[in-house]
């Protein structure tokens, strides 16, 4: 069984920073992609940042303020969020495409809420 566990969300004032973490555990052979999405009630889940072949992708609204990073030894992906704005308020989900002994499948974290408010 593969499990993704997120941490690091919470309440922060505008202009503040947060770091989200997502650790994968279980019978992992390899991790093919890692990324972060977010969702607000009534809207579709949207891609915030992910690793792509040769580099990283960022949604335009977060470029220069958010940074995605990874620790392959820990099967962990991070999202460093700086200069947060109220419109960043959402539930953030990590996702990884993971190969186990039998299959390659996408997995999702449980979601961690981020609220940017004064």
PyMOL commands that set and color helices and strands:
alter all, ss='L'
color gray80, all
select helices_A, chain A and resi 60-62+72-74+86-88
alter helices_A, ss='H'
color red, helices_A
select strands_A, chain A and resi 2-7+10-12+18-26+30-39+46-52+55-58+66-71+76-81+90-99+104-108+112-116
alter strands_A, ss='S'
color yellow, strands_A
deselect
rebuild
show_as cartoon
